[in-house]
Amino acid sequence: MTTREPILHPVRISDLRPTQMTVGLREVEAKRRLWREKHGVHAQEFLGKHMIPVLKGPKERFYILDHHHLTRALDEEGVEEVLVNVVSDLSSLTRQSFWTVCEHRAWTHPYDTEGLRRSVDDIPKRVRDLKDDPYRSLAGELRRAGGFAKDVTPFSEFLWADFLRRRISRKRVVSAFEASVVKALDLARSPEASYLPGWCGPIED
């Protein structure tokens, strides 16, 4: 069923459906700043190089597989349409079968802002309705700071977010983000993080 079919005509962001429940709004804001640096032809080139990978699901709806943060950022910046790339056409499936395939292929992450598993029925219908998970922002900043390597494991940064959620208080993440990054770097080097994708191991003195 994998097609890798580029859709050369734009798709409205408001018509794209998420496959996760949360984003890190700090991550979204960073991508908004990146977009604001683009002008004219550079903006169009940027969109052309950042096609959104999607699944074609029941009723011909498009479900986002990756770049939820970028899509949300573009939406908040007033961009109405993006180009998409269909990774797999599952439009012939029933809704229940579609989500079963998504779960078995690790194409969905129905976990809420507390890191708790929810029904796929609770996944928002629009990217603008995704909730903020500050631990996802912390995990993103941790990766950029060298705390772990980028990894192809689906939703790898959410796995790191869950690891950090159990070790750093939400109050600290919200009120002292930079200090939380320092703490996260220390945690990322510990053996207890060794099961996580992209773990770089302890740094020897």
VEXVO-24001 format. One line per field, with one value per residue (C-alpha): residue number from 1; residue in one letter; x, y, z. Coordinates in steps of 0.5 Angstrom, whole numbers. Example, Ala and Ser with C-alpha at 12.3 -4.5 7.8 and 13.67 -1.06 7.14 Angstrom:
2
resi <- 1; 2
resn <- a; s
px <- 25; 27
py <- -9; -2
pz <- 16; 14
This chain:
205
resi <- 1; 2; 3; 4; 5; 6; 7; 8; 9; 10; 11; 12; 13; 14; 15; 16; 17; 18; 19; 20; 21; 22; 23; 24; 25; 26; 27; 28; 29; 30; 31; 32; 33; 34; 35; 36; 37; 38; 39; 40; 41; 42; 43; 44; 45; 46; 47; 48; 49; 50; 51; 52; 53; 54; 55; 56; 57; 58; 59; 60; 61; 62; 63; 64; 65; 66; 67; 68; 69; 70; 71; 72; 73; 74; 75; 76; 77; 78; 79; 80; 81; 82; 83; 84; 85; 86; 87; 88; 89; 90; 91; 92; 93; 94; 95; 96; 97; 98; 99; 100; 101; 102; 103; 104; 105; 106; 107; 108; 109; 110; 111; 112; 113; 114; 115; 116; 117; 118; 119; 120; 121; 122; 123; 124; 125; 126; 127; 128; 129; 130; 131; 132; 133; 134; 135; 136; 137; 138; 139; 140; 141; 142; 143; 144; 145; 146; 147; 148; 149; 150; 151; 152; 153; 154; 155; 156; 157; 158; 159; 160; 161; 162; 163; 164; 165; 166; 167; 168; 169; 170; 171; 172; 173; 174; 175; 176; 177; 178; 179; 180; 181; 182; 183; 184; 185; 186; 187; 188; 189; 190; 191; 192; 193; 194; 195; 196; 197; 198; 199; 200; 201; 202; 203; 204; 205
resn <- m; t; t; r; e; p; i; l; h; p; v; r; i; s; d; l; r; p; t; q; m; t; v; g; l; r; e; v; e; a; k; r; r; l; w; r; e; k; h; g; v; h; a; q; e; f; l; g; k; h; m; i; p; v; l; k; g; p; k; e; r; f; y; i; l; d; h; h; h; l; t; r; a; l; d; e; e; g; v; e; e; v; l; v; n; v; v; s; d; l; s; s; l; t; r; q; s; f; w; t; v; c; e; h; r; a; w; t; h; p; y; d; t; e; g; l; r; r; s; v; d; d; i; p; k; r; v; r; d; l; k; d; d; p; y; r; s; l; a; g; e; l; r; r; a; g; g; f; a; k; d; v; t; p; f; s; e; f; l; w; a; d; f; l; r; r; r; i; s; r; k; r; v; v; s; a; f; e; a; s; v; v; k; a; l; d; l; a; r; s; p; e; a; s; y; l; p; g; w; c; g; p; i; e; d
px <- 0; 6; 6; 10; 6; 7; 1; 3; -3; -4; -8; -11; -8; -15; -16; -10; -12; -7; -4; -2; -5; 0; 6; 11; 9; 16; 18; 12; 14; 22; 19; 14; 21; 24; 18; 18; 25; 23; 20; 18; 21; 25; 18; 16; 22; 22; 15; 17; 22; 18; 12; 8; 8; 1; -3; -9; -15; -22; -27; -20; -18; -11; -7; -1; 5; 10; 12; 6; 10; 12; 4; 2; 7; 5; -2; -1; 3; -3; -1; -7; -4; 2; 4; 3; 7; 2; 6; 1; -6; -11; -17; -20; -20; -26; -24; -23; -18; -15; -13; -11; -6; -4; -2; 1; 6; 7; 4; 0; 1; -5; -2; -5; -1; 0; 3; -3; -5; -12; -17; -16; -22; -19; -14; -16; -19; -15; -7; -9; -13; -7; -5; 2; 6; 12; 16; 16; 19; 24; 26; 27; 31; 35; 36; 39; 44; 47; 43; 41; 42; 36; 33; 29; 25; 17; 16; 23; 22; 16; 19; 25; 19; 16; 23; 24; 16; 18; 24; 23; 17; 12; 13; 20; 20; 15; 18; 25; 26; 34; 35; 31; 35; 41; 38; 36; 43; 45; 39; 41; 48; 45; 45; 38; 37; 40; 34; 32; 33; 39; 42; 49; 52; 55; 61; 67; 71
py <- 0; 5; 10; 16; 20; 27; 31; 37; 41; 45; 42; 46; 46; 46; 40; 36; 31; 30; 23; 25; 29; 34; 39; 43; 50; 52; 48; 51; 58; 57; 54; 61; 65; 61; 62; 69; 70; 67; 72; 72; 66; 64; 62; 58; 54; 53; 50; 46; 43; 41; 37; 34; 27; 24; 18; 18; 15; 14; 19; 21; 25; 26; 25; 28; 23; 28; 35; 37; 43; 46; 45; 48; 54; 55; 55; 60; 65; 65; 60; 57; 51; 46; 41; 34; 27; 21; 15; 10; 10; 7; 10; 4; 2; 3; 8; 2; -1; 5; 6; -1; -1; 6; 3; -3; 1; 6; 12; 15; 17; 18; 20; 27; 32; 28; 22; 18; 13; 16; 13; 15; 18; 24; 26; 33; 34; 40; 42; 48; 44; 40; 41; 44; 39; 43; 36; 35; 42; 40; 34; 38; 43; 37; 34; 41; 41; 35; 31; 25; 24; 24; 18; 14; 11; 14; 19; 18; 25; 24; 18; 22; 27; 21; 20; 27; 28; 23; 26; 34; 37; 41; 47; 47; 46; 52; 57; 55; 52; 53; 50; 44; 43; 43; 38; 34; 34; 31; 26; 24; 22; 17; 9; 10; 13; 8; 5; 11; 12; 16; 15; 18; 15; 18; 23; 21; 26
pz <- 0; 1; -5; -4; -8; -8; -8; -13; -11; -4; 1; 6; 13; 16; 13; 15; 21; 27; 29; 36; 41; 43; 41; 45; 44; 45; 39; 35; 37; 34; 28; 27; 28; 22; 18; 19; 16; 9; 4; -3; -7; -1; 3; -3; -4; 4; 3; -3; 1; 7; 4; 10; 10; 11; 10; 6; 10; 10; 7; 3; 9; 10; 17; 19; 20; 22; 22; 27; 30; 23; 21; 27; 26; 19; 21; 27; 22; 17; 12; 9; 5; 4; 0; 2; 1; 1; 5; 5; 2; 7; 4; 3; 10; 15; 21; 26; 21; 19; 27; 28; 22; 25; 32; 29; 25; 30; 26; 32; 39; 43; 49; 53; 56; 62; 58; 59; 54; 51; 46; 38; 39; 43; 38; 36; 29; 27; 29; 32; 37; 39; 47; 49; 53; 56; 56; 49; 48; 53; 49; 43; 46; 50; 43; 40; 46; 44; 50; 45; 37; 32; 31; 26; 32; 31; 36; 39; 42; 46; 49; 52; 54; 58; 61; 63; 66; 71; 73; 73; 76; 71; 75; 74; 67; 66; 70; 69; 63; 62; 68; 66; 60; 64; 69; 63; 60; 66; 66; 59; 60; 66; 65; 66; 60; 56; 53; 50; 42; 41; 47; 47; 53; 59; 58; 61; 66
